[in-house]
């Protein structure tokens, strides 16, 4: 039944129940005090009775022992009993065997009067009733109840009486129910008042605390618990039932927290979406970079093969030039043969010139591709910086969410570290590209020199052909030209070998670039995985 009541009704019920319980406890205490008071009254009148009886008994013993005569003993006993006054509300009477009053300390006017003259409310003699109740019983306290008319009202009395063994005197005392009630209520009314005040104060304190609790909660406990459970389970939908709850209440604070968490989750979703787009763009550019590095590696292999052929041709030219120098003396006899060799040299040198020009074009293409790679790396670096910034913003938003955003903070930190690694990788690639550009420029310069040398060789070969026609008259000139051809061929061979080494360096750089690009691609995959995890965590919330 209590479960169906509102918190306010429950508090009111328990306040009322507490008040009733405290009052009931107070009444039970008063009842116990009433019983204790009655027992105390009985014990008190019995004690008065024994004290007075002991006085009479002592004088009876003195008379029996002969120390006093009976008349002296009775006289002394009477005098002592009349002087033996107790509290105003306590009385003791002593009557002799003839039921005449011997001592009534508070009512001396009764001395000598008969106990039989005392009547109860119905007119019966109290003396006769006491004489009948006691009979021959001595040294035994007899309790009896009777009523009397006092001050115009009938009151009940409880009395005790004892008959002495020697003289047969009756010693009695008692207490009225009215006196008992007056004594009881003189204390009980204050205790009851205090109990009511304490009960009212405690009930008021409990009521004040309960209503303050209702105000602080802002709603029923079940409603507050339901909102807390929804938030803990990721349900951030606003509860319209308590949208107007006070801001300083628990339900109001929960509404504010729900709205704040909604904003945080929306922001994280937007950041995650943007980060996903940037990751896809970065992955696309990494793929393009892989293709470019592959093409560059292929081109450098072609250039290396061409330069190898160029070096081989230069070696052939050098060998032929030396043979021509050694054969000058036999020029006349082998003129026709020398002329044929010269024509072949011219053709070979022309072919070498074409190959060198082709190598120069390939190197130019390589330089252009390297420039394009540098542009792509600039874009990747910009993406990495933006990813780092987005991850930092996500971490800040997660930090604002407190314990609820701790998982987001870890994911955002991982994204930021991956972005920093991507940025570091792009910087390393840029350094390699810079070296590659320098190497390309050197190779281009060497090819230009080789072309110039080839053109000069062609010119000289043509001159050799002309001079061979005049071989008979220009043997010394042919010898000189052969020597020059040999020197030029050696220089060309050295340049070719240098170019080959530079192309090998370019090929290695291209391979390193491909490896760095692959690492950047792997970092992009890890970023995608973290984004997926972040979206999975976000989807746990219901907005």
C-alpha positions as CSV (number, residue, x, y, z in Angstrom):
1,X,0.0,0.0,0.0
2,X,2.8,2.4,0.9
3,X,4.4,1.9,-2.5
4,X,1.5,3.5,-4.2
5,X,1.8,6.7,-2.1
6,X,3.8,9.7,-3.1
7,X,6.9,10.6,-1.2
8,X,5.1,13.6,0.5
9,X,2.3,11.2,1.6
10,X,4.8,8.7,2.9
11,X,6.6,11.4,4.9
12,X,3.4,12.7,6.4
13,X,2.4,9.1,7.3
14,X,5.7,8.4,9.0
15,X,5.6,11.8,10.8
16,X,2.1,11.0,12.2
17,X,3.2,7.4,13.0
18,X,6.3,8.8,14.9
19,X,4.1,11.2,16.8
20,X,1.7,8.5,17.8
21,X,4.5,6.2,18.8
22,X,6.2,8.8,20.9
23,X,2.9,9.7,22.7
24,X,2.2,6.0,23.2
25,X,5.6,5.4,24.7
26,X,5.0,8.4,27.0
27,X,1.6,7.0,28.1
28,X,3.1,3.6,28.7
29,X,5.7,5.3,30.8
30,X,3.0,7.2,32.8
31,X,1.1,3.9,33.3
32,X,4.3,2.3,34.6
33,X,4.9,5.3,36.9
34,X,1.3,5.0,38.1
35,X,1.8,1.3,39.1
36,X,5.2,2.2,40.7
37,X,3.5,5.1,42.6
38,X,0.8,2.8,43.9
39,X,3.3,0.3,45.0
40,X,5.3,3.0,46.7
41,X,2.2,4.3,48.5
42,X,1.5,0.9,49.8
43,X,5.1,0.4,50.9
44,X,5.1,3.9,52.5
45,X,1.9,3.3,54.6
46,X,3.2,-0.1,55.6
47,X,6.4,1.5,56.8
48,X,4.5,4.1,58.8
49,X,2.4,1.3,60.2
50,X,5.5,-0.7,61.3
51,X,7.2,2.3,62.8
52,X,4.2,3.2,64.9
53,X,3.5,-0.4,65.9
54,X,7.1,-0.8,67.0
55,X,6.7,2.1,69.5
56,X,3.6,0.4,71.0
57,X,5.3,-3.0,71.1
58,X,8.4,-1.6,72.9
59,X,6.3,-0.1,75.6
60,X,4.3,-3.3,75.9
61,X,7.6,-5.2,76.4
62,X,8.7,-2.6,79.1
63,X,5.5,-3.1,81.0
64,X,5.7,-6.9,80.7
65,X,9.3,-6.8,82.0
66,X,8.3,-4.8,85.0
67,X,10.5,-1.8,84.2
68,X,7.4,0.3,83.9
69,X,3.9,-0.2,85.1
70,X,1.3,-0.7,82.5
71,X,-0.2,2.7,83.2
72,X,3.2,4.4,82.9
73,X,4.0,2.5,79.8
74,X,0.6,3.4,78.2
75,X,1.1,7.0,79.3
76,X,4.6,7.2,77.8
77,X,3.5,5.5,74.6
78,X,0.5,7.8,74.2
79,X,2.6,10.9,74.7
80,X,5.2,9.6,72.2
81,X,2.6,8.6,69.6
82,X,0.9,12.0,69.8
83,X,4.2,13.7,69.3
84,X,5.1,11.4,66.3
85,X,4.0,13.6,63.4
86,X,4.8,12.8,59.8
87,X,4.2,14.6,56.6
88,X,0.9,16.6,56.3
89,X,-0.3,14.0,53.8
90,X,0.6,11.1,56.0
91,X,-1.4,10.1,59.1
92,X,-1.4,7.4,61.7
93,X,-4.1,6.6,64.3
94,X,-4.0,4.5,67.4
95,X,-7.1,3.3,69.2
96,X,-7.3,1.2,72.3
97,X,-9.1,-2.1,72.8
98,X,-12.3,-0.2,73.5
99,X,-11.9,1.6,70.1
100,X,-11.2,5.0,71.7
101,X,-8.6,7.2,70.0
102,X,-5.3,7.2,71.8
103,X,-3.3,9.2,69.3
104,X,-4.0,11.1,66.1
105,X,-1.1,13.5,65.7
106,X,-2.7,15.6,63.0
107,X,-6.1,15.6,64.6
108,X,-5.6,16.0,68.4
109,X,-9.3,17.0,68.8
110,X,-10.2,13.3,68.2
111,X,-8.2,12.1,71.3
112,X,-10.6,10.3,73.6
113,X,-13.4,10.0,71.0
114,X,-14.6,6.7,69.8
115,X,-13.5,5.1,66.5
116,X,-17.1,3.8,66.2
117,X,-18.3,7.3,65.6
118,X,-16.4,7.3,62.2
119,X,-18.8,6.4,59.4
120,X,-18.2,5.5,55.8
121,X,-20.1,7.1,52.9
122,X,-22.9,4.6,53.4
123,X,-23.1,5.3,57.2
124,X,-21.5,2.1,58.4
125,X,-19.1,2.3,61.4
126,X,-15.4,2.2,60.5
127,X,-14.5,1.0,64.0
128,X,-16.9,-1.9,63.8
129,X,-15.6,-2.8,60.3
130,X,-12.0,-2.8,61.5
131,X,-12.8,-4.8,64.7
132,X,-14.6,-7.3,62.5
133,X,-11.8,-7.6,60.0
134,X,-9.0,-7.9,62.6
135,X,-10.8,-10.2,65.0
136,X,-8.2,-12.0,67.1
137,X,-5.4,-11.5,64.6
138,X,-2.5,-9.8,66.3
139,X,0.9,-8.7,64.8
140,X,-0.6,-9.0,61.3
141,X,-1.2,-6.1,58.9
142,X,-4.7,-6.2,57.5
143,X,-5.5,-4.2,54.3
144,X,-9.1,-2.9,53.7
145,X,-10.8,-0.5,51.4
146,X,-13.6,1.9,52.2
147,X,-15.0,5.2,51.0
148,X,-15.7,8.4,52.8
149,X,-17.5,11.7,52.0
150,X,-14.9,14.5,52.1
151,X,-15.5,18.1,51.0
152,X,-18.8,17.1,49.4
153,X,-17.5,14.2,47.4
154,X,-17.1,10.5,48.0
155,X,-13.5,9.3,47.8
156,X,-12.0,5.8,48.0
157,X,-9.4,5.0,50.6
158,X,-7.0,2.2,51.1
159,X,-6.1,1.5,54.8
160,X,-4.1,-0.9,56.8
161,X,-4.5,-1.9,60.4
162,X,-2.6,-4.1,62.9
163,X,-3.6,-5.2,66.4
164,X,-0.9,-5.2,69.0
165,X,-0.3,-8.5,70.9
166,X,-0.1,-7.1,74.5
167,X,-2.6,-4.3,75.0
168,X,-4.8,-5.1,71.9
169,X,-4.4,-1.6,70.6
170,X,-5.3,-0.9,66.9
171,X,-2.6,0.9,64.9
172,X,-3.8,2.1,61.5
173,X,-3.0,4.3,58.5
174,X,-4.1,4.8,54.9
175,X,-4.2,6.9,51.8
176,X,-7.1,8.1,49.6
177,X,-7.3,7.5,45.9
178,X,-7.7,11.2,45.4
179,X,-4.5,11.9,47.1
180,X,-2.8,9.2,45.1
181,X,-4.2,10.8,41.9
182,X,-3.1,14.2,43.0
183,X,0.4,13.0,43.7
184,X,0.5,11.1,40.5
185,X,-0.7,13.9,38.3
186,X,1.5,16.5,40.0
187,X,4.4,14.7,38.3
188,X,2.6,13.1,35.3
189,X,1.2,16.3,33.8
190,X,4.7,17.7,33.4
191,X,6.0,14.5,32.0
192,X,3.1,14.3,29.6
193,X,3.6,17.9,28.6
194,X,7.3,17.3,28.0
195,X,6.5,14.1,26.0
196,X,4.0,16.0,23.8
197,X,6.5,18.8,23.2
198,X,9.3,16.5,22.4
199,X,7.1,14.4,20.1
200,X,5.9,17.5,18.4
201,X,9.4,18.9,18.0
202,X,10.8,15.6,16.7
203,X,7.9,15.1,14.3
204,X,8.3,18.7,13.1
205,X,12.1,18.1,12.5
206,X,11.3,14.9,10.6
207,X,8.6,16.7,8.6
208,X,11.0,19.6,7.8
209,X,13.8,17.2,6.8
210,X,11.3,15.2,4.6
211,X,9.9,18.2,2.8
212,X,13.4,19.6,2.3
213,X,14.3,16.2,0.8
214,X,11.3,16.4,-1.5
215,X,12.4,19.9,-2.6
216,X,16.0,18.8,-3.1
217,X,14.9,15.7,-5.1
218,X,12.5,17.7,-7.3
219,X,10.5,14.6,-8.0
220,X,9.6,11.2,-6.6
221,X,12.5,8.9,-5.7
222,X,11.4,6.4,-8.3
223,X,11.4,9.1,-11.0
224,X,14.9,10.3,-9.9
225,X,16.2,6.7,-9.8
226,X,14.7,6.1,-13.3
227,X,16.5,9.1,-14.7
228,X,19.8,8.1,-13.1
229,X,19.5,4.6,-14.5
230,X,18.7,5.9,-18.0
231,X,21.8,8.2,-17.9
232,X,24.0,5.3,-16.6
233,X,22.7,3.2,-19.5
234,X,23.5,5.9,-22.1
235,X,19.9,7.1,-22.6
236,X,20.2,10.8,-22.9
237,X,16.7,11.6,-24.1
238,X,15.2,14.5,-22.2
239,X,12.4,13.6,-19.8
240,X,9.6,16.2,-20.5
241,X,7.8,15.1,-17.4
242,X,10.3,17.0,-15.2
243,X,11.6,19.6,-17.6
244,X,10.4,22.4,-15.3
245,X,12.1,21.0,-12.2
246,X,14.1,23.5,-10.1
247,X,17.7,23.9,-11.2
248,X,19.0,23.4,-7.6
249,X,17.2,20.0,-7.3
250,X,18.6,16.6,-8.1
251,X,16.2,16.0,-10.9
252,X,17.0,19.5,-12.3
253,X,20.7,18.7,-12.1
254,X,20.2,15.4,-13.9
255,X,18.2,17.2,-16.7
256,X,21.1,19.7,-17.1
257,X,23.6,16.8,-17.1
258,X,21.6,15.0,-19.8
259,X,21.5,18.1,-22.0
260,X,25.2,18.7,-21.5
261,X,26.0,15.1,-22.4
262,X,23.8,15.4,-25.4
263,X,25.8,18.4,-26.6
264,X,29.1,16.5,-25.9
265,X,28.0,13.4,-27.8
266,X,26.7,15.6,-30.8
267,X,30.1,17.4,-30.9
268,X,32.0,14.1,-30.7
269,X,29.8,12.7,-33.6
270,X,30.6,15.8,-35.7
271,X,34.3,15.5,-34.9
272,X,34.2,11.8,-35.7
273,X,32.5,12.3,-39.0
274,X,35.0,15.0,-40.0
275,X,37.9,12.9,-38.9
276,X,36.5,10.0,-40.9
277,X,36.3,12.2,-44.0
278,X,39.9,13.4,-43.5
279,X,41.0,9.8,-43.0
280,X,39.5,8.7,-46.2
281,X,41.1,11.6,-48.1
282,X,44.4,10.8,-46.4
283,X,44.0,7.2,-47.5
284,X,43.3,8.2,-51.1
285,X,46.3,10.5,-51.2
286,X,48.5,7.7,-49.6
287,X,47.4,5.4,-52.4
288,X,48.3,8.0,-55.0
289,X,51.7,8.4,-53.3
290,X,52.2,4.7,-53.5
291,X,51.5,4.8,-57.3
292,X,53.8,7.7,-57.8
293,X,56.7,6.1,-55.9
294,X,56.2,2.9,-57.9
295,X,56.3,4.9,-61.2
296,X,59.4,6.8,-60.0
297,X,61.1,3.5,-59.1
298,X,60.3,2.1,-62.5
299,X,61.7,5.3,-64.2
300,X,64.9,5.3,-62.2
301,X,65.4,1.6,-63.2
302,X,65.1,2.7,-66.9
303,X,67.5,5.6,-66.3
304,X,70.0,3.3,-64.6
305,X,69.9,0.8,-67.5
306,X,70.4,3.7,-70.0
307,X,73.3,5.1,-68.1
308,X,74.8,1.6,-67.9
309,X,74.6,1.4,-71.7
310,X,76.1,4.9,-71.9
311,X,79.0,3.8,-69.8
312,X,79.5,0.7,-71.9
313,X,79.4,2.8,-75.1
314,X,81.9,5.2,-73.6
315,X,84.2,2.3,-72.8
316,X,83.9,1.1,-76.4
317,X,84.8,4.6,-77.7
318,X,87.8,4.8,-75.4
319,X,89.0,1.4,-76.6
320,X,88.5,2.4,-80.3
321,X,90.4,5.7,-79.8
322,X,93.4,3.9,-78.3
323,X,93.4,1.4,-81.2
324,X,93.2,4.3,-83.6
325,X,96.2,6.0,-82.0
326,X,98.2,2.7,-82.1
327,X,97.2,2.2,-85.7
328,X,98.3,5.7,-87.0
329,X,101.5,4.3,-88.4
330,X,99.6,1.8,-90.3
331,X,97.0,4.4,-91.3
332,X,97.9,4.3,-94.9
333,X,97.6,0.6,-95.1
334,X,94.4,0.5,-93.1
335,X,92.9,3.8,-94.2
336,X,89.9,2.3,-95.5
337,X,89.5,0.2,-92.3
338,X,90.0,3.4,-90.2
339,X,87.4,5.2,-92.2
340,X,84.9,2.4,-91.6
341,X,85.7,2.5,-87.9
342,X,85.3,6.2,-87.8
343,X,81.9,6.0,-89.4
344,X,80.9,3.3,-86.9
345,X,82.1,5.6,-84.0
346,X,80.1,8.5,-85.4
347,X,77.0,6.3,-85.4
348,X,77.6,5.0,-82.0
349,X,78.2,8.5,-80.6
350,X,75.0,9.7,-82.3
351,X,73.1,6.9,-80.7
352,X,74.8,7.7,-77.3
353,X,73.7,11.3,-77.7
354,X,70.1,10.2,-78.3
355,X,70.2,7.9,-75.2
356,X,71.7,10.7,-73.1
357,X,68.9,13.1,-74.3
358,X,66.4,10.4,-73.4
359,X,68.0,10.0,-69.9
360,X,67.8,13.8,-69.5
361,X,64.1,13.8,-70.4
362,X,63.5,10.9,-67.9
363,X,65.3,12.8,-65.2
364,X,63.2,15.9,-66.0
365,X,60.1,13.8,-65.6
366,X,61.5,12.4,-62.4
367,X,62.0,15.9,-61.1
368,X,58.4,16.9,-62.0
369,X,57.1,13.8,-60.3
370,X,59.2,14.6,-57.2
371,X,57.7,18.1,-57.2
372,X,54.2,16.6,-57.4
373,X,55.0,14.2,-54.5
374,X,56.1,17.2,-52.4
375,X,52.7,18.9,-53.1
376,X,50.9,15.7,-52.1
377,X,53.0,15.5,-48.9
378,X,52.0,19.1,-48.1
379,X,48.4,18.1,-48.4
380,X,49.0,15.1,-46.2
381,X,50.8,17.2,-43.6
382,X,47.8,19.6,-43.6
383,X,45.4,16.7,-43.0
384,X,47.6,15.4,-40.2
385,X,47.6,18.8,-38.5
386,X,43.9,19.1,-38.9
387,X,43.5,15.5,-37.5
388,X,45.7,16.4,-34.6
389,X,43.6,19.5,-33.9
390,X,40.3,17.5,-34.2
391,X,41.7,14.8,-31.8
392,X,42.7,17.5,-29.3
393,X,39.2,19.0,-29.5
394,X,37.7,15.6,-29.0
395,X,39.9,15.0,-25.9
396,X,38.8,18.4,-24.5
397,X,35.2,17.5,-25.0
398,X,35.7,14.1,-23.4
399,X,37.4,15.7,-20.4
400,X,34.4,17.9,-19.9
401,X,32.2,14.9,-19.8
402,X,34.1,13.6,-16.7
403,X,33.9,9.8,-15.9
404,X,31.3,9.3,-18.7
405,X,33.9,10.6,-21.3
406,X,36.9,8.7,-20.1
407,X,36.6,6.1,-22.9
408,X,36.3,8.9,-25.5
409,X,39.5,10.6,-24.0
410,X,41.5,7.4,-24.5
411,X,40.3,7.1,-28.1
412,X,40.9,10.8,-28.9
413,X,44.4,10.5,-27.4
414,X,45.2,7.5,-29.7
415,X,43.9,9.5,-32.7
416,X,46.0,12.4,-31.8
417,X,49.2,10.3,-31.4
418,X,48.5,8.6,-34.8
419,X,48.1,12.1,-36.4
420,X,51.4,13.2,-34.9
421,X,53.1,10.0,-36.2
422,X,51.6,10.7,-39.7
423,X,52.9,14.3,-39.5
424,X,56.3,13.0,-38.5
425,X,56.3,10.5,-41.4
426,X,55.4,13.2,-43.9
427,X,58.2,15.4,-42.6
428,X,60.6,12.5,-43.1
429,X,59.3,12.0,-46.6
430,X,59.7,15.7,-47.4
431,X,63.4,15.4,-46.3
432,X,63.9,12.5,-48.6
433,X,62.1,14.3,-51.5
434,X,64.5,17.3,-50.9
435,X,67.5,14.9,-51.2
436,X,65.9,13.3,-54.3
437,X,65.4,16.8,-55.9
438,X,69.0,17.7,-55.2
439,X,70.2,14.3,-56.7
440,X,67.9,14.9,-59.7
441,X,69.4,18.3,-60.3
442,X,72.9,16.8,-60.2
443,X,71.9,14.0,-62.6
444,X,70.4,16.5,-64.9
445,X,73.6,18.6,-64.9
446,X,75.7,15.5,-65.6
447,X,73.4,14.5,-68.5
448,X,73.7,18.0,-69.9
449,X,77.5,17.7,-69.8
450,X,77.3,14.2,-71.4
451,X,75.1,15.7,-74.2
452,X,77.7,18.4,-74.8
453,X,80.5,15.9,-74.8
454,X,78.6,13.7,-77.2
455,X,78.0,16.6,-79.5
456,X,81.6,17.4,-79.4
457,X,82.5,13.8,-80.1
458,X,80.2,13.7,-83.0
459,X,81.8,16.9,-84.4
460,X,85.2,15.4,-83.9
461,X,84.2,12.1,-85.5
462,X,83.0,14.1,-88.5
463,X,86.3,15.8,-88.7
464,X,88.0,12.4,-88.4
465,X,86.0,11.3,-91.4
466,X,87.2,14.3,-93.3
467,X,90.7,13.9,-92.3
468,X,90.7,10.2,-93.2
469,X,90.1,11.3,-96.7
470,X,93.3,13.2,-96.3
471,X,94.9,10.5,-94.3
472,X,98.0,10.6,-96.3
473,X,98.6,14.3,-95.5
474,X,97.2,14.4,-91.8
475,X,98.6,11.5,-89.9
476,X,99.8,13.7,-87.1
477,X,96.4,15.4,-86.9
478,X,94.7,12.0,-86.8
479,X,97.0,11.0,-83.9
480,X,96.2,14.1,-82.0
481,X,92.4,13.7,-82.6
482,X,92.6,10.0,-81.5
483,X,94.2,11.1,-78.3
484,X,91.5,13.7,-77.7
485,X,88.8,11.2,-78.4
486,X,90.4,8.8,-75.9
487,X,90.4,11.5,-73.2
488,X,86.9,12.5,-73.9
489,X,85.7,8.9,-73.9
490,X,87.3,8.4,-70.4
491,X,85.6,11.5,-69.1
492,X,82.3,10.4,-70.5
493,X,82.8,7.0,-68.9
494,X,83.5,8.6,-65.5
495,X,80.4,10.9,-65.9
496,X,78.3,7.9,-66.8
497,X,79.5,5.9,-63.8
498,X,78.7,9.0,-61.5
499,X,75.3,9.3,-63.1
500,X,74.6,5.6,-62.6
501,X,75.5,6.0,-58.9
502,X,73.2,9.0,-58.5
503,X,70.4,7.1,-60.2
504,X,70.9,4.2,-57.7
505,X,70.6,6.8,-54.9
506,X,67.4,8.0,-56.5
507,X,66.1,4.5,-56.7
508,X,66.9,3.9,-53.0
509,X,65.2,7.2,-52.1
510,X,62.1,6.1,-54.1
511,X,62.1,2.8,-52.2
512,X,62.3,4.7,-48.9
513,X,59.5,7.0,-50.0
514,X,57.4,4.0,-50.8
515,X,58.1,2.5,-47.3
516,X,57.2,5.8,-45.6
517,X,54.0,6.0,-47.8
518,X,53.1,2.5,-46.7
519,X,53.6,3.4,-43.0
520,X,51.4,6.5,-43.6
521,X,48.8,4.2,-45.2
522,X,49.0,1.9,-42.1
523,X,48.6,4.8,-39.8
524,X,45.5,5.8,-41.8
525,X,44.1,2.3,-41.3
526,X,44.7,2.6,-37.5
527,X,43.0,5.9,-37.5
528,X,40.0,4.4,-39.3
529,X,39.9,1.6,-36.7
530,X,39.9,4.1,-33.8
531,X,37.2,6.2,-35.5
532,X,35.1,3.0,-35.8
533,X,35.7,2.3,-32.1
534,X,34.8,5.9,-31.3
535,X,31.5,5.7,-33.3
536,X,30.7,2.4,-31.6
537,X,31.1,4.0,-28.1
538,X,29.0,7.0,-29.2
539,X,26.2,4.8,-30.6
540,X,25.8,3.4,-27.0
541,X,24.1,6.8,-26.2
542,X,20.5,7.4,-27.1
543,X,19.8,11.0,-28.0
